[in-house]
Amino acid sequence: MLYFFLEIHMENQINVEDQNTQQIGQNPINQQTVVPFPEKPKVNYWMISTILLAIAFIAVSFWFFIGDKQVANLNPNNVSRSEDVPTVFLTPTESVNVVNNNPKLAVFMREGMVYTKNFDNNQETKVSRTIKVGSPNLSSNGKYVIYFSIIHAAGGFPRGDVFIADVGGSYEKKLGSTNEFASKTSWSKDGNYLGLILFTDENSSSSDFYAEALLYDAMAQKDITRSRINLGQDLSNDQYDVNFDCAKLEAKYVTFCNEFVAIAKAKQSLPELGYKADQYRNSNYTKAGYKLSKSYKITDDLVVLEYFTGEPKNPESQWGIGGGVFVPGYDEGVTQTYSVLLNEKTNKVITELLNAVDIKFLL
């Protein structure tokens, strides 16, 4: 009985397991069906490159924007308060040249006439109307010029007329007779008033020979005051006893009156007309066939060099003396001239003027 029970039980168990096995085999989940594995998405390298380039562009633009803002802060036109300006430190190799040696105006002599040259527009203007004049002298404001008639005398005390004109050449006025080097020509600081010593046309040995001091208003074209000076017989002493009563003049003239009295009483010092003559007589600035006539400093850095060709035959035409004007077409034996404004510090020619001598520059 027990054996039969066990046999039936085992048979039932086998049938159950067979049914389970069949059911499992019939279950779709357990059927051997090939399911495709999902593919990995492909990397879009073009899109990534575009995004990286866009980010780089934005970063660079932002950097330039910040830089422009910093530069704008350095622009004085955009600064409202001095404390907003950043301090700039220069390295030892950097330098800033704040000195301007470029001339604004020049006055010079050409063929017995006086000319001006405006360097802003490079225009030359004939100023004088009287022929055979030279040694021009500019006012400090660049508005007026005085010059002297040229006299080549064999001896004695040479005198000539002195003229004043405006730089545009619209008028010319004779102020009197004088000696160029004894005239003590002086301009007021604003360039509107002129002081000088005039001499009579009498022989210096005559008892009628005398001098007078003149103050002149260039703006109003009128004398301010004149005063006679007792010279005696010795003209070598250029310390003139001017006796202007400056306190009685109009208030605007008083300061210049006192200044000119001091100038007239002081011993006069003439400019050195042979500055480094040996150095510049034959230099890089000397053209073939030319000779050096004058070399003189006008500032610590600037030197004027004047050259000529030919053999001057006038009595006063000697190297290093102001009487030697060397003007083609007027001075016998002189054929051509040119002058150089040189920056001696940099050894560079700032300007060169052809057929021009006795140059004065306004810087």
MILO-885113 format. One record per residue (C-alpha): residue number from 1; residue in one letter; x, y, z. Coordinates in steps of 0.2 Angstrom, whole numbers. Layout:
PT  NUM  A  X  Y  Z;
...
END
This chain:
PT  1  M  0  0  0;
PT  2  L  14  12  5;
PT  3  Y  24  8  -11;
PT  4  F  8  11  -21;
PT  5  F  5  28  -13;
PT  6  L  23  33  -16;
PT  7  E  23  27  -34;
PT  8  I  7  37  -37;
PT  9  H  14  52  -29;
PT  10  M  30  52  -38;
PT  11  E  20  50  -55;
PT  12  N  9  65  -51;
PT  13  Q  24  75  -47;
PT  14  I  32  70  -63;
PT  15  N  17  75  -72;
PT  16  V  16  92  -63;
PT  17  E  34  95  -68;
PT  18  D  31  90  -86;
PT  19  Q  16  102  -87;
PT  20  N  27  116  -79;
PT  21  T  40  113  -91;
PT  22  Q  28  114  -106;
PT  23  Q  20  129  -99;
PT  24  I  37  137  -97;
PT  25  G  42  132  -115;
PT  26  Q  26  140  -121;
PT  27  N  28  156  -112;
PT  28  P  33  170  -124;
PT  29  I  45  177  -112;
PT  30  N  55  161  -112;
PT  31  Q  55  158  -130;
PT  32  Q  72  161  -139;
PT  33  T  67  177  -148;
PT  34  V  82  189  -153;
PT  35  V  78  206  -146;
PT  36  P  89  220  -155;
PT  37  F  101  230  -143;
PT  38  P  98  249  -144;
PT  39  E  111  258  -154;
PT  40  K  122  272  -145;
PT  41  P  118  290  -152;
PT  42  K  131  296  -164;
PT  43  V  142  311  -158;
PT  44  N  138  327  -167;
PT  45  Y  155  335  -168;
PT  46  W  150  350  -179;
PT  47  M  137  355  -166;
PT  48  I  150  354  -152;
PT  49  S  163  364  -162;
PT  50  T  150  377  -165;
PT  51  I  146  379  -147;
PT  52  L  164  380  -142;
PT  53  L  168  393  -155;
PT  54  A  153  403  -149;
PT  55  I  159  402  -131;
PT  56  A  176  408  -137;
PT  57  F  169  422  -147;
PT  58  I  159  428  -132;
PT  59  A  174  427  -120;
PT  60  V  186  437  -132;
PT  61  S  172  450  -135;
PT  62  F  170  452  -116;
PT  63  W  189  454  -114;
PT  64  F  190  467  -128;
PT  65  F  176  477  -120;
PT  66  I  184  477  -103;
PT  67  G  200  483  -112;
PT  68  D  191  497  -121;
PT  69  K  184  503  -105;
PT  70  Q  201  504  -97;
PT  71  V  208  514  -112;
PT  72  A  193  526  -111;
PT  73  N  197  529  -93;
PT  74  L  214  535  -99;
PT  75  N  207  548  -112;
PT  76  P  206  565  -104;
PT  77  N  191  569  -114;
PT  78  N  181  556  -104;
PT  79  V  188  560  -87;
PT  80  S  178  571  -76;
PT  81  R  188  570  -60;
PT  82  S  207  569  -59;
PT  83  E  206  555  -46;
PT  84  D  198  544  -59;
PT  85  V  214  544  -70;
PT  86  P  225  529  -67;
PT  87  T  243  532  -64;
PT  88  V  254  526  -78;
PT  89  F  272  520  -74;
PT  90  L  285  520  -88;
PT  91  T  298  507  -89;
PT  92  P  317  512  -90;
PT  93  T  316  509  -109;
PT  94  E  301  521  -112;
PT  95  S  302  540  -113;
PT  96  V  290  554  -117;
PT  97  N  296  569  -126;
PT  98  V  286  584  -120;
PT  99  V  297  597  -128;
PT  100  N  290  604  -144;
PT  101  N  304  612  -155;
PT  102  N  294  614  -171;
PT  103  P  293  632  -176;
PT  104  K  277  641  -179;
PT  105  L  284  656  -188;
PT  106  A  300  662  -196;
PT  107  V  305  679  -202;
PT  108  F  320  680  -214;
PT  109  M  329  691  -227;
PT  110  R  329  687  -245;
PT  111  E  336  697  -259;
PT  112  G  335  713  -249;
PT  113  M  317  711  -243;
PT  114  V  310  703  -227;
PT  115  Y  298  688  -228;
PT  116  T  289  678  -215;
PT  117  K  285  659  -217;
PT  118  N  270  651  -208;
PT  119  F  274  633  -204;
PT  120  D  256  628  -202;
PT  121  N  251  631  -220;
PT  122  N  269  632  -227;
PT  123  Q  265  650  -234;
PT  124  E  278  663  -237;
PT  125  T  273  682  -236;
PT  126  K  284  697  -241;
PT  127  V  283  709  -227;
PT  128  S  294  724  -231;
PT  129  R  290  737  -244;
PT  130  T  307  746  -243;
PT  131  I  321  738  -253;
PT  132  K  338  733  -245;
PT  133  V  332  729  -227;
PT  134  G  337  715  -216;
PT  135  S  340  709  -198;
PT  136  P  322  706  -195;
PT  137  N  316  704  -177;
PT  138  L  299  696  -172;
PT  139  S  288  701  -158;
PT  140  S  285  688  -145;
PT  141  N  267  686  -150;
PT  142  G  271  684  -169;
PT  143  K  261  699  -175;
PT  144  Y  274  712  -179;
PT  145  V  292  713  -186;
PT  146  I  305  726  -186;
PT  147  Y  319  727  -198;
PT  148  F  334  739  -203;
PT  149  S  340  746  -219;
PT  150  I  356  739  -224;
PT  151  I  371  750  -225;
PT  152  H  388  744  -231;
PT  153  A  399  758  -224;
PT  154  A  418  758  -225;
PT  155  G  419  765  -207;
PT  156  G  412  777  -195;
PT  157  F  396  774  -185;
PT  158  P  384  765  -197;
PT  159  R  366  770  -195;
PT  160  G  350  766  -205;
PT  161  D  331  768  -204;
PT  162  V  321  756  -193;
PT  163  F  304  750  -199;
PT  164  I  290  741  -191;
PT  165  A  277  731  -200;
PT  166  D  264  717  -197;
PT  167  V  268  699  -202;
PT  168  G  255  700  -215;
PT  169  G  263  715  -224;
PT  170  S  248  726  -224;
PT  171  Y  258  741  -218;
PT  172  E  276  747  -215;
PT  173  K  280  762  -204;
PT  174  K  297  771  -202;
PT  175  L  302  774  -183;
PT  176  G  318  783  -186;
PT  177  S  336  781  -188;
PT  178  T  347  769  -177;
PT  179  N  362  757  -177;
PT  180  E  356  739  -177;
PT  181  F  368  733  -163;
PT  182  A  366  748  -152;
PT  183  S  347  750  -153;
PT  184  K  343  739  -138;
PT  185  T  328  733  -147;
PT  186  S  316  725  -134;
PT  187  W  298  719  -135;
PT  188  S  286  718  -121;
PT  189  K  282  700  -115;
PT  190  D  265  701  -124;
PT  191  G  273  707  -140;
PT  192  N  262  723  -141;
PT  193  Y  275  736  -136;
PT  194  L  292  740  -142;
PT  195  G  307  749  -135;
PT  196  L  323  755  -144;
PT  197  I  337  768  -145;
PT  198  L  337  780  -160;
PT  199  F  351  790  -166;
PT  200  T  351  806  -176;
PT  201  D  358  807  -194;
PT  202  E  372  818  -188;
PT  203  N  390  813  -188;
PT  204  S  395  805  -171;
PT  205  S  409  817  -169;
PT  206  S  397  832  -171;
PT  207  S  390  841  -156;
PT  208  D  373  839  -163;
PT  209  F  374  821  -162;
PT  210  Y  362  813  -149;
PT  211  A  351  798  -146;
PT  212  E  333  796  -139;
PT  213  A  324  782  -131;
PT  214  L  307  777  -139;
PT  215  L  293  767  -132;
PT  216  Y  281  762  -146;
PT  217  D  263  754  -146;
PT  218  A  263  742  -160;
PT  219  M  244  739  -158;
PT  220  A  239  757  -159;
PT  221  Q  254  762  -171;
PT  222  K  259  777  -160;
PT  223  D  273  783  -149;
PT  224  I  270  780  -131;
PT  225  T  285  792  -126;
PT  226  R  302  798  -131;
PT  227  S  316  804  -121;
PT  228  R  333  812  -126;
PT  229  I  349  803  -120;
PT  230  N  365  812  -117;
PT  231  L  378  801  -126;
PT  232  G  394  811  -125;
PT  233  Q  408  806  -137;
PT  234  D  410  788  -133;
PT  235  L  399  776  -142;
PT  236  S  408  761  -136;
PT  237  N  398  762  -119;
PT  238  D  380  755  -123;
PT  239  Q  374  758  -105;
PT  240  Y  361  772  -109;
PT  241  D  354  783  -95;
PT  242  V  336  783  -100;
PT  243  N  326  795  -89;
PT  244  F  308  790  -93;
PT  245  D  296  795  -79;
PT  246  C  286  778  -81;
PT  247  A  274  782  -66;
PT  248  K  266  796  -77;
PT  249  L  262  784  -91;
PT  250  E  246  775  -94;
PT  251  A  244  760  -82;
PT  252  K  246  747  -96;
PT  253  Y  263  754  -101;
PT  254  V  271  756  -84;
PT  255  T  278  738  -82;
PT  256  F  286  738  -99;
PT  257  C  293  756  -96;
PT  258  N  302  750  -81;
PT  259  E  308  735  -89;
PT  260  F  316  744  -104;
PT  261  V  324  757  -93;
PT  262  A  333  742  -84;
PT  263  I  338  735  -101;
PT  264  A  345  751  -108;
PT  265  K  356  754  -92;
PT  266  A  363  736  -93;
PT  267  K  378  731  -103;
PT  268  Q  373  723  -119;
PT  269  S  378  705  -123;
PT  270  L  378  701  -142;
PT  271  P  373  683  -147;
PT  272  E  388  671  -151;
PT  273  L  388  670  -170;
PT  274  G  401  657  -171;
PT  275  Y  394  643  -161;
PT  276  K  404  627  -164;
PT  277  A  410  634  -181;
PT  278  D  423  621  -183;
PT  279  Q  411  607  -181;
PT  280  Y  398  614  -193;
PT  281  R  409  621  -206;
PT  282  N  411  604  -214;
PT  283  S  398  593  -208;
PT  284  N  383  582  -214;
PT  285  Y  373  598  -215;
PT  286  T  385  607  -227;
PT  287  K  381  605  -245;
PT  288  A  395  603  -258;
PT  289  G  402  620  -263;
PT  290  Y  394  630  -249;
PT  291  K  403  639  -234;
PT  292  L  396  642  -217;
PT  293  S  392  660  -213;
PT  294  K  384  659  -196;
PT  295  S  380  647  -183;
PT  296  Y  371  652  -167;
PT  297  K  360  644  -154;
PT  298  I  342  649  -151;
PT  299  T  338  637  -137;
PT  300  D  347  623  -127;
PT  301  D  344  611  -141;
PT  302  L  341  621  -157;
PT  303  V  355  628  -168;
PT  304  V  354  639  -184;
PT  305  L  366  636  -198;
PT  306  E  368  648  -212;
PT  307  Y  377  643  -228;
PT  308  F  382  653  -244;
PT  309  T  391  651  -260;
PT  310  G  403  664  -269;
PT  311  E  415  677  -262;
PT  312  P  406  692  -254;
PT  313  K  415  708  -258;
PT  314  N  405  721  -247;
PT  315  P  416  729  -233;
PT  316  E  406  722  -219;
PT  317  S  404  705  -226;
PT  318  Q  415  695  -215;
PT  319  W  412  678  -207;
PT  320  G  404  679  -189;
PT  321  I  399  697  -190;
PT  322  G  381  702  -191;
PT  323  G  384  714  -205;
PT  324  G  388  700  -217;
PT  325  V  371  696  -224;
PT  326  F  376  687  -239;
PT  327  V  360  689  -250;
PT  328  P  360  684  -268;
PT  329  G  356  697  -280;
PT  330  Y  361  711  -268;
PT  331  D  378  706  -260;
PT  332  E  391  707  -273;
PT  333  G  399  690  -275;
PT  334  V  386  680  -266;
PT  335  T  377  667  -277;
PT  336  Q  366  656  -267;
PT  337  T  361  653  -248;
PT  338  Y  352  641  -238;
PT  339  S  349  640  -219;
PT  340  V  346  625  -208;
PT  341  L  336  623  -191;
PT  342  L  345  609  -182;
PT  343  N  340  600  -166;
PT  344  E  357  597  -159;
PT  345  K  351  584  -147;
PT  346  T  344  572  -160;
PT  347  N  355  578  -174;
PT  348  K  340  580  -185;
PT  349  V  336  594  -197;
PT  350  I  319  602  -192;
PT  351  T  317  613  -207;
PT  352  E  328  620  -221;
PT  353  L  325  637  -230;
PT  354  L  332  640  -247;
PT  355  N  338  658  -252;
PT  356  A  335  664  -234;
PT  357  V  347  672  -221;
PT  358  D  346  682  -205;
PT  359  I  332  670  -199;
PT  360  K  322  672  -183;
PT  361  F  311  658  -177;
PT  362  L  295  659  -166;
PT  363  L  293  642  -157;
END
